[in-house]
Amino acid sequence: MVTADDIARAQAAVADVARHTPVLPSATLSERCGGDVVLKAESLQRTGAFKIRGALNKLHALGDVCSRGVVCGSAGNHAQALAFAARARGVPCEVFMPEGAPIAKLEAAAELGARVVLGGASVDDCLVSAKARAEESGMAFVHPFDDPDVVAGQGTLGLELLADLPALSTVVVPVGGGGLASGVAIAVKSVRPEVRVVGVQVETVAAFPGSLAAGAPVAVGGALTIADGIAVKRPGDLTLALIREWLDDVVTVPEDEVAEAMVMLMEKAKLVVEGAGAVGVAALLGGEVKAASHGTTCVILSGGNVDAGLLATVARRHETEMGRRMVLLTRVPDRPGALATLLDCVAAQGANLVEVSHLREGIDLHVRETGVQLTIETRSREHADGVVSAVREAGYGVTRHTDEI
């Protein structure tokens, strides 16, 4: 299987390239969760995720076998990591990625020198394509998680936790294929068996709870998820066995909680973290995992590779949830100056108009009326309520909608 000695050897194999990433205190999480909570910012790792550790260790283990090159299937982070590691070690690299992979991850792998191939609709499709390419070309196939050398490489993160956190009590770690979670658990529990290690999956693609209950890998259906980096439909045989042996629990979190965790990390910790990397924070905020009452709870932020467009969408959604963004639909007489009067009413309340649209068809209007849709930013939910009340008191009939954009 994988041992603490394997992880110690891996540390020497990756140390010249992989960064020892910082552990950052989080006053916000500590206050909200009732314990000392810190963040392991692996989102600041080279290539923006922990995967570089496993990729480097696998290339070290392969030695001359990888002289013809390496190939993998990945949602993005493993692809970038293998491309970076291959460039550092001077070997060719090909990566197979899903057709819906984030553009930022596709471009990053290509910029690192990898030949990028769209290999299907899912990571599983890409793994099949990558294995076929390895057999055809003589390149070495590098699995993203179900490989003892990869698991040992990911486990070097656990050694950093032991070195940096003498009061470590609980580790909360994202789970996709299970390589990071099992490697960290082996590294930590081999030295400190009392430390609790909890894995977190997103509800929409959570294969481990059912697989652990069944005692064998059980595939789940694919789904759109904000946590694409851990959207693995079937656990590996190796990682399932390791997680059953070494982890204390695996929990799941809803998509909405993951989105809120991403925004909290941006606003409070000033960290850009992808959905897969934020699931541990979501679990603490949502109560799926409790912070340790004694000692330190460490949440691993496993990656920060997220498209700017998705980040903007998540931020706007948060603004809506907090009552700081809303859409109002009303009617005004279809005559000069009528719209200006309505906008003056909104402006008088100190609200910011983001967008104004005229609606003249598709809704029930008098022939001399026009519909007006206002997208408005406010300071708080209370401020938003005040804007709506002022518009109604001015004689406008108002329908209030959530801004779904």
N, C-alpha and C positions, 0 to 999 in steps of 0.2 A: 504494500500500500504506500503510504507516505508517512515519513517519520520526522521528528524534530531534527535529527541529524541531516536529513535531506534538505531541510529548510536552511539549516546553518550553512551547508555547502552552497546552496543557492545564493545566499547573501553575498558570498565572495564573487560569485559569477555575475551578479547584476550591479555590483557596487560602483563600477566605473561609469555607468550610464544612468541608472535610476537614481532619482533624488530621494533623500530622506525628507519627506514632506512634513510640514509643521502641524502641531497640535494646537488648536486655538480655543481659548475659553469662550463660552457663550453665556453671557449674563441673562439674555432673553430666555433661553431654554432652561437654564438653571432656576430662574424665578418661576416660570410656568410649570415646570415639571417637579419641583420640590427636591432637587438634588444637584450635586456638582456635575454639570454636563460640559463636555468638551467635544470639539469637532476635529477629526483627522482629515485634513484637507488634501486628500489624494486627487482632488480636482485640479490641483496645482502641479501634479506629476507631469513629466514629459509625455507629450501626446494627449494630455488632458485626462488621463485615467490610469488606474492601477495596472492595466493590462501589460504595460511594458515590462513589468517584473517577470511575469510568466513567459513572455516571448523571449526575453534575453536568456533565461535559464534553459529553455528548450533548445535554443540554438547552441548554447554551450554544451548541452548533453549530446546533441547530434554530431558535433565536431565536423569532420570532413564529409559526413554523409550529406550535409546540406550544401555542398559545393555547387551542385546544379541549380540550387535555389530552393525557396520555400513557398508554400501555397496554403491558403486558409479560406474558410467561410466565416463571415462575421457580419453583425449588424452595424459595425463601424469602429468601435473602440479597439477590438482585437486586431482588426485590419490595420488601423493606424499604428498600433504598437508593433506588430510584426514588420510592417514597412520600415519603421524607425530602427528596430533592432537589426533587420537585414542590412539596411544601409550602414549602420554602425559596424557591422561585422563583414561587410563587403560581399554580400551574396544577393542574387536576384530574388525578386518577390512578386507573387501574383496574389490578388485577393478577390474573392467572390462575395458580392454584397447584394442584399435584397433590392428589388426595384424601387421600393418605397423608403430606402435608407435616407436619412437626413443629408441634404446637399453638403453641409459643412463637413460631414464625415467622409463623403465620397471624394470631395476635393482635397481634403487633408491627406488621405491615403495616396492619392495621385501625386500630390506635391512632394511627398516623401520618397517618390521614386517607384512606387508599386504600379504594376499593371492592374487596373481595376476592371472587373467584369461583373455586369449585373447578372446574377445567377439564379433568379427565381423570386417567388413572392415572399419567402420567409428565410430565416436563418437556416432552418433544416434543409431547404432546397439548396442553399448555398454550400452547405457542408457536403451534400451529395455531389454537387458539381466540382467542388474543390478536391474531393477524394478521387474522382474520375480523372481530373487533370493531373494529379500526382502520379497515378498509375500509368497514365499515358506518356508523361514527360520525364519521369524519374526524379521529379522534385520531391522534397520532403513535405508531407502534410503535417500541419501544426493545428491541433484541435484547440478551440478557444477555452475549453475548461476540462474535458474528460481525459486528462493526461497527467500522470504523476509528476512529471517535470514541470508542467505548467502550474499545477497546484502548489508544488514546493516553491516556485518562484513567487506566486501570489502570497504565500505565507511569510515572506520577508517583511511584509507590512506589519504582521503580528509581532515580529521581533522588535520593530521600532516602537510599537506600543509598550512593550515590556521595558524598553530602555527609557522611554520618556514619561511613563505614568506609573510611578511606584505605588500609588493608591488605586490602581485600576480594579474595578469591581464588576462592571458590565460592559460588553461590547455589542453594539447594534450594527449589523452589517447587511448590505443589500445582497439578495440572492437571485441570480439569473440561472446560469448553469451550475453554480455551486462551487466553482474553483476558488474564488476569493474567500468565501465564508468558511469552507473546509480548511483551506491553508492557514487562515488567521486563527481558527479555533485550535488546530493542531499546535501551532507555534505557541500560542498563549497558554493553553491548558496543559501542555507538556511540562511547563514550568510552574504555572499557577492554576492548578486544577479547580480551585474554588471560584475562579472568575466565570461569570455567566456570559455565554455568547448566544445571541438571538439573531436569527436571520429574518429578513423582511422581503416579501414579494408583493407585487401589485395585484389586486384582485382579478383584473381582466385576463392576466396570463400567469396563473399560479399553479405550477405543476407539482411542487414539492409536497404540499399537505396531502394530496391524494396519493402520491407515490409513497410517501412515508407510511401512510395508513395501509396501503396494499402490500408493502414490502418489496416492491419492484417498480421500475420506471413506468409511469402512466402518462400518456400524452394528453394534453388539453388542446382545445381549439385555439387558433390564433385570433387576435382581436386588435383593433386599433388601440394604442396606449401611448400615454405621454412618457412612459418609461420604456422606450424601445430597446435600450441597452440591456434590459434584463427580461425581454420578452422571449424566453426560451420555452418551447412547448413541451419538451421532454427532457427530464434530468438524465445525466450520464450514469452508467452503471457504477463507475468509480466514485463520482461525487455524491451520488445518493447514499452509498454505503458509508462514506466518510461523514456526511452530514448526520446520518442516523447515529453514528458512534460519537461524534464530537460536539454537535450543537445541542443546546438546552431546549431550544424551541424554534419554530418557524411560524411567523404570523403574516397576515396579509393586510394591505391598506387600500382604501378606495382611491380612484383617480383624482377626485376633487381634493382630497387631503394632500396628495403629492403636489398638485399645482400650488396649493397654499404654502406648502413647505418650501418650494422653489422661490416664491416671492419673499417669504420671511428671511431666507438666506440672503437674498439680494438686498433687502431693506436693512436688516439688522447686522448681518455678518459681513456684508459687502462682498459676497462670493457668488459667482455665477456657477450654478450646479444643475446638471441635467436631471430629468425626471428619475432615471435609474439611480442616480447618486443621492437623491433627496428622500428616498423612501424611508430611510431610518429616522430622519427628522419627522417625517409625516407620522410614523408609528408612535413616536414620543408625544407629539402634539395631540394626536387622536386618542391616546390612551391604550393603544394596542400593546405598547411596551411601557413598563414603569421604570423610571429612573431609580438607580440604587439609592437607598436611604443613607447608606454609609459607603464611603469611597467614591470613586469617579466613574461616571458613565461616559463612554466614548462612542460617538456616532461616526461611522466611516462614510465620508462623502466620496463615493467611489469614482465619480467622473464629472467633468464640466463641459462636455461637448454637446452644445445645444444650438440649433439654428436661431439666429437673431429674430426671425419672424415668429417662431414659436414662443420665444421669450417675451416678445411684445404682446402676443395674444394672451399669454398667462398673466402678464401684468395688468392688462385691461380687464380681464375677467375678475381679477382680485379687486380692482377699483370698483367694479359693479357690485361684487359681494359685500364690500365695505360701505356701500351707499354713496360712493364718491363719483359715480358715473351713472347716468340714467337717460332714458329716451322718453320724451313727452309728445303725445299726439293731440293736436287741438285744431280748431277751425277759426278762420278770420274772414271778414268780408273781403270780397275780391275787388278792392279799390285801393288807390294810392295811399300810402301812409299807414295802412292797417297792420302790416307786418312790423313796421318800425315801432308801433305802439306796443305790440306784444314783446318785442325784443327789449324795449326800454324797461318793461316790467320785470323781465328776467334779470337784466343788468343791474337794476336797482337793488336786487337781493345779493349782489356780489358773486353771482354764478358765472362760470366761463362757458360760452357757447362754442362747441367744437364743430358742429355741423348744422345747417338749416336746409331742409328739403321741402319743396312744394309737392303736394299730392292732389291731383285733380281728377283722377280716375281710380276705379277699383274700390272706392268707399262711398258711403251714402252722404252726398253733399247737396245743398241748395245750389241752384244754377248760378247764383251770385256769391258763392262761397269758395274758398280754397282750403284744403287741408294743409297743415304745417307740422312737420316732424322736427323736433329739436333734440339734438344730442348735447348733453350738458355735463360739465364737470363741477362738482361741489366739494366742500371741505370735509363733509361728514354726512352720515345718514340724517342727522337732525337738520343740518343745513339744507339737504335735499327736500326734506319734508316741508321746510319753510318756503322754499321756492315754489313747490306745488300749491301750497296754501295761498301764497300771494297771487299766483296766476288765476286760481279759482275765484279769489275775492275780487279780482279785476273783471270778472264776468266771463271768463273763458271756460268752456267745458274741456276737461283734460283727462286723457287716458294715459296712465303711466306704465311704461314697459321697461323690462330689463334689457340693457344693451348686450346682445348675444354675440357681437362681433369679437 
